[in-house]
Amino acid sequence: MLLDHAPNTRLLARNVRITRQRNTLGELDMLYRTRDNPAPIHLEVAIKFYLGLPEGPGAANSQSRWIGPGGLDSLALKCSHLRRHQLPLSTTASALETLTHWLTPRDLGVSDLRLGEQLTQRLAMPGVLYYPWHAAMPAPEGATADHRRGTWCYLRDWPALAARFPAMPRMAWLEKPHWLAPPPLSAFRPAAEQLPAIIEKVHAWRSPQQVMLCFSEREHNEQRYERLFLVPDDWPRQVPLPPRIRD
């Protein structure tokens, strides 16, 4: 675990289940502290991949327009769940009782934890946002300027997209859960060799398939990579509703 080996942090606990009267309320991803501050930090991590819809619910930059490949979730729903449930969970009485059990035996350098006052919360959402090839679209509200980007296109648009490449790239199919890290160079094959099997998967499974394109930059003797989702021509078949607004 990175937090346990980094020089300035110490991992205190992970996957902490919060219960009340034998009912599970949820789970906290991680608790850690920094070297210069004994106060525990609650960190939630959500690795997500969303495809943007040029037309959909809300404004052009609405998080509701960014949906998962299966069309079951959205960036808006995920952020709402984290904001309304997952992060507040660590401040409930049940959570504070559990955290006291986890943290009191550890040498945090304080005599009275006063968790309700000292606990801080952080959220990390690494992942990729895939922009539609056939239409311009702004980034969703709340996205950082340097977020990871990819592209998605309909199968019918692949020939037009490929025609814009200065040279045909090599291609590798990315199978979940190996979506975040790039595959080894040995996994890449000429696109003409890889594409038929990938297209067959799109049709057979009726779901978007992610590939990584590898372009050779001969001038600089480097490799450039781009992420791409190839989606069925009738995608998406469903779009999740935006989260309900609470008073």
N, C-alpha and C positions, 0 to 999 in steps of 0.2 A: 504494500500500500504506500503510495507516494507520500501521503501526509505523515506516515510513520518513519519515513527515511529522509525526508527533507530536513535540512539543518535547523530551520526556525520553527518547526511545528512538531506537535506530538499528538498522535491519534489516541483518543480516550476510549471510544466505543464506536461500533457501527452496527447497523441493522437492529436498532433498539426497538423492541416491540412495546407498544403502550397499550395497557389493558385497564379495564374498569369492570369490576365484578365478573371476572373471567371472560368478558367480551373484549375482543381486540378492536381498539380504536384506530390503529394505524401503526406505522413504523417510521422511525427517524433514521435517515441514511447514515449520518456520521456526526460524531462529536469530537472536536479537537481543540487544542489551545496553541497559542504562540509562545515562543520562548520568553518574551518580555511582558506577557500579560496572562495571569492565571485564569481569567474569566473564560469559561467554556464557550465554544462557538458551535452552533447547530448548522450543519451544511446539508442542503438537499441538492441532489444531482439528478438531472433528467437529460438523457441523451436522446434527441429527437430529430426526425427528418420530415420536413414538410414541403409540399409542392404548392405553389401559388396559383390561384385562380384569377384570371383577368376579370371575370364576371362572377359575382357571388354575393353573399350576404355582407352588408355593411359598406363602409367607404372603401376607396381604393387601397388604403393602407391598413384596413382592418385585419386584426389577427384571425378573424373568422374565415378569411379567404385562404388561409394557409392550412392545408389538410394533409393527413397522413396518406400514404400510398393506397391503403385499403379503404379510405373514405370514412373511417369510423371515429377518428378524433381530429382535433384541430389545435393550432397554437393557442387560440383563444380559450378553448376548454382546458387545456393543460395548464396555462397560466392561471386561470380562474381556480382550478383545483389546488394548485400550489399556494396561491395567495389566500384562499378562503379556508382550506383544510390543513394542508401539509405543514406550512410554516406556523400557523397558530397552534397546531397540536402540541408543540414543545412548551407552550406557556400554560397549558391546562394543569389542573391540580394533579390529575393522574400522571401526566408526564413529569411534572416536577418531583413527584414522589419517586418515580422510577429513576430519574436522572440523579437524584440525591443518592440512591442506592448505588448507581454506577460510579459516581464521582467522589463521594465522601471518602472512600478508602484510599484514594489517590492523593499524592502530594501535589496539591495545586498552589500551595503557598499562601492560602487564606484560611482563616479559622472559621469563618461563617460564609458559606457560599452565597446565600441570598440569591438563589437561582433566578427568581422572578425579576430581579433587578440587574443581575450581571450577565445573564445569558444573552448572546447576540445571535442573529440569524443571517445566513447567507444562502444564496441560490446560484447554482452553476447550471447552465443549459447549453452544453456543447452539442454540436450537431451540424446540420447543413440545411440551408434554404434553397430550394430549386425553383428557378425562375422560368416561366414559359418561354419557349423559343419563338413562338408565333406572335407574341404580343408583349409590349412594354408594360412593366409593372413596378410600382415603388416597393421599397422594403416595408415590412410590417411595422406597425407602431411598436417601439421599444427595442427594436433590433439594434445591435451595436454596428458601428460603421465598418468594422473589419470582420464581420461574421463570414463564416464559410459559405460559399455559393456554389451552386450547380445549375444545371439546365434540365428541363424536361421537354419532351416533344412527342407528338403522336407518331405512331408507326408510319402513317401516311406521309408525314413530313420529313422522315429521315433522309430520303434521297435529296431533298432540297437543302437540308442542313449539311449533309456530307459534301454537297457540291461546293460549299463555301470554304471547305478546308483547303489550305494550300497543298497538302499532301494527305493521303488517307492514313489515319493514325492506326496504331495497334490498340487492341481492345481486350478488356478483361471483365468477366461477369463477376459482380459482387454479390455474394450470398450472405444474407443476414444470418448471424449477428456480426459479420465482418464488414459492416458498412463504413465504419469510421476510419479505420486505418487502410492505407493503400495496399494493394496486394504486391507480392514480390514481382520483380521484372520477368521471372520465368512464367508467370501466369498470363502475360500479354501475348496475343497472337494477332496476325493481320485481321483487320475488321472483316474482310470478306470471308475469312474462315470462321470467325466467331459468331457473326451475325445470324446465320440461319438457325442455329440452336437457340439463340436468345429470343429471336422472333417466335420460334415454336413455343418457348416457355410463356411468352406474353399471351399467345392465343390459347394454349392449353390451360393455363392457370387463370386467365382473364384478369391479370393483375400487372401493375407496373414492374419492370425489372431494371435494376440499377447496373450500370456499367461504368468503368473508368476508361477514359481515352488517354493514350500516351502519344504525345507528339515529340518528335526528335527535332531539337533546335540545333541544326548543324553549325550555324554560325558561331554559337557559343558552346557547342558540344555538350548540351544539356538536354534533360528530359522535362517536358511540361505535361502536367496532368489536368484533366477536366472530368468532372463528374456529370453523368447524364442518366436520367430516367427515361426509358422508352415505355410509353403507356399505350394501352389499347385505344383504338379510335373512338370508342364510346365512353371513355373514362372522363369524369368519375360517374359511376352509376348511382352514387348517393353522396350527399354533402351534409355533414353534421350541423345541427342547429347551433346558433350562437349560445353562449352560456346565459342563463337567466339572470336578469339584473335584480339584485336585492335592494330593498330600501335600507 
